[in-house]
């Protein structure tokens, strides 16, 4: 069954978009709290571009990946902290030994009694 949608010819009070200066409905600001138009929102100008960062959560068999959504300022701070962590001086840290590469190990060992059996 087809339905026809009646377009309303309601007159909306228009205000200027804070980003581009074009007209936008005042209702967008008063009801939803956006002070930028839909076009600026689509182009990432309104509240800035959004970024997603995958984060592994949990441990063992109970791990999952979540995507953390952040604005441009938060993403810049995240990248700054990641670079600082990578460049951190690790000379004062305890050394981890890789036991797989140790050449001093030998085996398998056969244990014999005093009789040589």
N, C-alpha and C positions, 0 to 999 in steps of 0.2 A: 504494500500500500504506500503510495507516494504522498508525501506531505509537502506542502509549500511553506516556506519560511517567509514570514512577513518582515520586511526590513523596516525598522523604526526610523523615523525622520526626526528623532529627538535632537534638539539643539544643545550641544555641550559647550560649557564655558571653556575656552582655550587659554593656556598659559604657554610661556616660552620654555623650551628644553634648556637645561643648564649647560649641556654639552655643545649642541649644534645651533641653538637659537630658533629652531623651527617650532611651529605650534604643536601642542600636545594637549589632550584633555586634562582639565584640572582634577577630574575624578581619579586619574592615575596617581596623583600626588596625595590627595586627601584620603582616599580609601585604601590604597596599597602602599603608600609611602615612597614611591619612586619619583625622583625629581628630574628624570631623563626619559626621553621618548623610546618607543619600541625599536626604532631603527638604530639608535645609539646602543641600546641593550644588545641587539643582535650583533653589532660590530665590535662589542667589547669595550665601548667607550664609557658606558655608564658607571659601573662600580669597578671598572678595570677588568682585565683579562683574568680568567680563572685557570688554574693549573691543577692537575691531579698527580699525586705521588703514591705509587703502590707501596704498601707497608705489610710485612709479614707479621702476623700475630700468632700467639699461642706457642706451644712447644711440643716436641715429639710427634706422635701421630695426630695430635689435635692442633694442626696449624691451618691457617687460612690467610688469604690475601684480602686486604681492605684498601680501598682507594680514598685517600684523604684529599678533599677539595680545599684549595686555599686561594686567596686573592693574590694579586701580583706582588704586593709588599711582603706578605708572608712567605711567598715562594722565593723571593730574593734573600730573605733572612735565612730560610732553610738551606739554600744553596751556599750561602756564606758560611754557615755552621758546618756543612758537609765538607767544604774545602778546607776549613780550619782544622777539622778533625783529621783529615787526610794528611795535612802538612804538620801535624803535631809532632814535636820531638819525642821520639820513643826510646831515647838512650837510657832513661832512668827506669824503664820497664823491665820486668823479669824476662829472661830469654826462654823461649819455647823451643824444646828440642824435638826434632822429627825422628822418632825412633825407627821409622821404616828405612831411613837412609844411613843408619849407623852401621859401619862396616866391621865393628869389633864384636858383633854378635855371631855366634856359631850355633849349629844345631843340625839335626836332632841329637840329643844326648842319650846314650844307653847306659843305664845304671846296672852295675853288676855287684854281686856279693863278694865277700872276701875270697871265696873259692874261685872267682872268675867266671861264675855262671850267670 
